[in-house]
Amino acid sequence: MFLLPLVGRLCAESRVVPILKAIDENYKMKKDIRAEVTLTQQRAGQGTKIIDMAYFRRDSDDAFLIVMNAPENEKGNGYLRVGDNFWMYRINTRTFQHVNRDESIGGTDAHSEDFETRKLNELYGPAVSSGTEKFSEEMLGKVPVYRFEILAKVNDVDYPRQIFWTRRDNNLLLKQESYSLSGTLMQTAYFLKFTQIEGRYVPVKQMFIDEFEKGNKTIVEIANLVPGKLDDKIFTKAHLENLSK
């Protein structure tokens, strides 16, 4: 187990926990949604790769489906998550592979957790030093933010330690640094643009910078967000196979 020893006993006046709960509440959609997603991947020495995807999400049972539309060599590949099960589908072999939540999407710096409802308060707790949360008030550019550190309470997370910068006025997450167990900075994420859907702020432009392999980054852009009830059959292996034909 990689649980870190620095997660201290929380006091009743925790400032971090309410922010984590607010982020979780904002990310949970009241209705199902469908959207178009573009991943722009830059690899050092390899140029730029653009992936277009159809995206379907239902938060009532932690389900989402992704199917690739472009480029041609990725067309028909996809990902399906329902509850605790997450599968990757490859059209060339017509097979599903059970994968972990930290699986990269299309080989990019985006991962499963970037497309699902967040459960930060269940997965993480405040980092504490000498009985005090690692929490401060700062400026991120011209925006007043809270900066705080969180540590994993469970094993099933991409990164056991993270640092967040959230807006002071509405708790929106603007910047996120993700660290390995050894303390190495692995990824920096920026949440660059939001839109409001059904009373929730949805990040529609994000940038993920690979800090381990310098020069690599992925930009995620979400467009044509449409809320509304989705048919149960969408979140099935059979439907993903059918979309891939």
C-alpha positions as CSV (number, residue, x, y, z in Angstrom):
1,M,0.0,0.0,0.0
2,F,1.2,3.5,-0.8
3,L,-0.8,5.5,1.7
4,L,1.2,8.3,2.9
5,P,2.0,8.9,6.6
6,L,1.6,12.7,6.4
7,V,-2.2,12.5,6.3
8,G,-2.9,13.8,9.8
9,R,-5.9,13.8,12.1
10,L,-8.4,16.4,10.8
11,C,-9.7,19.1,13.0
12,A,-13.3,20.2,12.9
13,E,-12.2,23.5,11.3
14,S,-10.7,21.9,8.2
15,R,-10.6,24.3,5.3
16,V,-9.6,21.7,2.7
17,V,-12.5,19.2,3.1
18,P,-15.3,21.7,2.3
19,I,-13.4,22.7,-0.9
20,L,-13.0,19.1,-2.0
21,K,-16.7,18.5,-1.3
22,A,-17.6,21.7,-3.4
23,I,-15.5,20.4,-6.3
24,D,-17.1,17.0,-6.2
25,E,-20.6,18.6,-6.1
26,N,-19.8,20.8,-9.0
27,Y,-18.5,18.0,-11.2
28,K,-21.6,15.8,-10.6
29,M,-24.0,16.4,-13.4
30,K,-27.7,16.5,-12.7
31,K,-28.4,15.0,-16.2
32,D,-26.7,12.7,-18.6
33,I,-24.6,14.5,-21.2
34,R,-23.2,13.9,-24.6
35,A,-20.4,16.0,-26.2
36,E,-17.6,16.1,-28.8
37,V,-14.0,16.0,-27.4
38,T,-10.8,16.9,-29.2
39,L,-7.4,15.8,-27.8
40,T,-4.4,17.7,-29.2
41,Q,-1.3,15.7,-28.3
42,Q,2.2,17.1,-28.6
43,R,5.1,14.8,-28.3
44,A,8.7,15.9,-28.2
45,G,10.3,15.2,-31.6
46,Q,7.1,13.6,-32.9
47,G,4.9,16.5,-33.8
48,T,1.2,16.9,-33.1
49,K,-1.6,14.3,-33.1
50,I,-5.3,15.3,-33.0
51,I,-7.9,12.8,-31.8
52,D,-11.6,13.5,-32.2
53,M,-14.0,11.5,-29.9
54,A,-17.7,11.2,-29.1
55,Y,-18.3,11.3,-25.3
56,F,-21.3,10.1,-23.3
57,R,-21.5,10.4,-19.5
58,R,-24.0,9.3,-16.9
59,D,-23.2,10.1,-13.3
60,S,-26.0,8.1,-11.6
61,D,-23.9,4.9,-11.9
62,D,-20.4,6.4,-12.7
63,A,-20.7,5.5,-16.4
64,F,-19.1,7.0,-19.5
65,L,-18.3,5.9,-23.0
66,I,-15.8,7.3,-25.4
67,V,-15.4,6.3,-29.1
68,M,-12.7,7.6,-31.4
69,N,-13.8,9.2,-34.7
70,A,-10.3,10.4,-35.9
71,P,-7.5,9.9,-36.9
72,E,-8.2,7.0,-39.2
73,N,-5.9,4.6,-37.4
74,E,-7.7,5.2,-34.1
75,K,-11.3,5.3,-35.5
76,G,-13.6,2.8,-33.8
77,N,-11.4,2.3,-30.7
78,G,-13.1,3.2,-27.5
79,Y,-13.4,3.1,-23.7
80,L,-16.3,2.1,-21.5
81,R,-16.7,2.6,-17.8
82,V,-19.6,1.5,-15.7
83,G,-19.2,1.6,-11.9
84,D,-15.9,0.1,-10.9
85,N,-15.4,-1.6,-14.3
86,F,-13.3,0.1,-17.0
87,W,-12.7,-1.5,-20.4
88,M,-10.6,-0.5,-23.4
89,Y,-11.9,-1.6,-26.8
90,R,-9.7,-2.2,-29.9
91,I,-11.4,-2.5,-33.2
92,N,-8.6,-4.3,-35.0
93,T,-9.0,-7.3,-32.7
94,R,-12.6,-6.8,-31.7
95,T,-11.7,-7.3,-28.1
96,F,-12.3,-5.7,-24.7
97,Q,-9.5,-5.4,-22.2
98,H,-10.2,-4.6,-18.5
99,V,-7.9,-1.7,-17.6
100,N,-7.2,0.5,-14.5
101,R,-8.5,4.0,-13.9
102,D,-5.0,5.4,-14.7
103,E,-5.2,4.2,-18.3
104,S,-4.3,7.0,-20.7
105,I,-6.9,7.9,-23.2
106,G,-5.6,7.3,-26.8
107,G,-2.1,7.3,-25.5
108,T,-2.3,10.9,-24.4
109,D,-1.7,12.6,-21.1
110,A,-5.4,12.5,-20.3
111,H,-6.7,9.7,-18.1
112,S,-10.0,8.1,-17.2
113,E,-10.4,10.3,-14.1
114,D,-10.5,13.4,-16.4
115,F,-13.7,12.2,-18.0
116,E,-15.6,11.0,-14.9
117,T,-17.4,12.6,-12.0
118,R,-14.9,13.5,-9.3
119,K,-14.9,11.9,-5.8
120,L,-12.0,13.8,-4.3
121,N,-13.4,13.8,-0.8
122,E,-13.6,9.9,-0.8
123,L,-10.1,9.4,-2.4
124,Y,-8.0,12.2,-0.7
125,G,-7.6,14.0,2.5
126,P,-5.7,17.1,3.5
127,A,-1.9,16.9,4.0
128,V,-1.1,17.9,7.5
129,S,2.2,19.2,9.0
130,S,2.5,19.6,12.8
131,G,-1.2,19.4,13.1
132,T,-1.9,22.1,10.5
133,E,-3.2,21.7,7.0
134,K,-0.9,22.7,4.2
135,F,-3.1,25.5,3.1
136,S,-2.4,29.1,1.9
137,E,-3.9,32.1,0.1
138,E,-2.1,33.1,-3.0
139,M,-2.6,34.8,-6.4
140,L,-2.6,32.7,-9.6
141,G,-1.9,35.4,-12.1
142,K,-4.5,37.9,-11.3
143,V,-6.9,35.4,-9.7
144,P,-7.1,35.1,-5.9
145,V,-6.8,31.4,-5.1
146,Y,-6.4,28.8,-2.3
147,R,-3.4,26.6,-2.6
148,F,-3.5,23.3,-0.6
149,E,-2.0,19.8,-0.6
150,I,-3.9,16.6,-0.5
151,L,-2.8,13.0,0.0
152,A,-4.5,9.7,-1.1
153,K,-6.6,7.8,1.4
154,V,-6.9,4.8,-1.0
155,N,-4.7,3.0,-3.5
156,D,-6.9,3.3,-6.6
157,V,-5.7,6.8,-7.7
158,D,-3.4,8.0,-10.4
159,Y,-1.2,10.0,-8.1
160,P,-0.9,9.7,-4.3
161,R,-0.1,13.4,-3.7
162,Q,-1.5,16.5,-5.3
163,I,-1.4,20.2,-4.9
164,F,-4.5,22.2,-6.0
165,W,-5.1,25.9,-6.7
166,T,-8.8,26.8,-6.5
167,R,-10.6,30.1,-6.9
168,R,-11.5,31.7,-3.6
169,D,-14.9,32.9,-4.8
170,N,-16.4,29.7,-6.2
171,N,-13.9,26.9,-5.5
172,L,-13.2,26.1,-9.2
173,L,-10.1,24.1,-9.7
174,L,-7.7,26.1,-11.9
175,K,-4.3,24.3,-11.5
176,Q,-3.3,20.9,-10.3
177,E,0.2,19.4,-9.7
178,S,0.4,15.6,-9.4
179,Y,3.2,13.8,-7.7
180,S,4.5,10.2,-7.4
181,L,5.0,8.4,-4.1
182,S,8.7,9.4,-4.2
183,G,7.7,13.1,-4.5
184,T,8.5,13.5,-8.2
185,L,6.3,16.0,-10.1
186,M,4.7,13.9,-12.8
187,Q,2.0,16.2,-14.3
188,T,0.7,19.7,-14.2
189,A,-2.9,20.4,-15.3
190,Y,-4.4,23.7,-16.1
191,F,-8.2,24.2,-16.3
192,L,-8.4,27.1,-18.8
193,K,-12.0,27.5,-19.7
194,F,-15.4,26.6,-18.1
195,T,-19.0,26.7,-19.3
196,Q,-22.2,26.4,-17.3
197,I,-24.4,23.3,-17.9
198,E,-27.5,22.7,-15.7
199,G,-26.1,24.9,-12.9
200,R,-22.7,23.2,-13.0
201,Y,-19.3,24.6,-14.2
202,V,-17.8,22.2,-16.7
203,P,-14.2,22.6,-17.7
204,V,-14.2,22.7,-21.5
205,K,-10.6,23.4,-22.1
206,Q,-7.8,21.7,-20.1
207,M,-4.1,21.3,-20.6
208,F,-2.1,18.4,-19.2
209,I,1.7,18.8,-19.2
210,D,3.9,15.8,-18.8
211,E,6.6,16.9,-16.3
212,F,8.4,13.5,-16.4
213,E,8.9,13.4,-20.2
214,K,9.6,17.1,-21.0
215,G,8.0,18.5,-24.1
216,N,4.9,16.3,-24.0
217,K,1.5,17.8,-23.4
218,T,-2.2,17.3,-24.2
219,I,-4.9,19.8,-24.6
220,V,-8.5,18.6,-24.1
221,E,-11.3,20.6,-25.6
222,I,-15.0,19.8,-25.1
223,A,-17.7,21.1,-27.5
224,N,-21.4,20.8,-28.3
225,L,-22.3,19.7,-24.7
226,V,-25.9,18.5,-24.7
227,P,-27.6,17.5,-21.4
228,G,-30.5,15.0,-21.5
229,K,-31.5,11.4,-20.7
230,L,-29.3,8.9,-22.5
231,D,-30.6,5.4,-23.4
232,D,-29.3,2.7,-21.1
233,K,-27.9,0.7,-24.1
234,I,-25.3,3.4,-24.8
235,F,-23.3,2.3,-21.8
236,T,-22.8,-1.3,-22.9
237,K,-20.1,-3.2,-24.7
238,A,-22.6,-4.1,-27.5
239,H,-23.3,-0.4,-28.2
240,L,-19.6,0.4,-28.3
241,E,-19.0,-2.4,-30.8
242,N,-21.9,-1.2,-32.9
243,L,-20.6,2.4,-33.0
244,S,-17.2,1.0,-34.0
245,K,-18.5,-0.7,-37.2
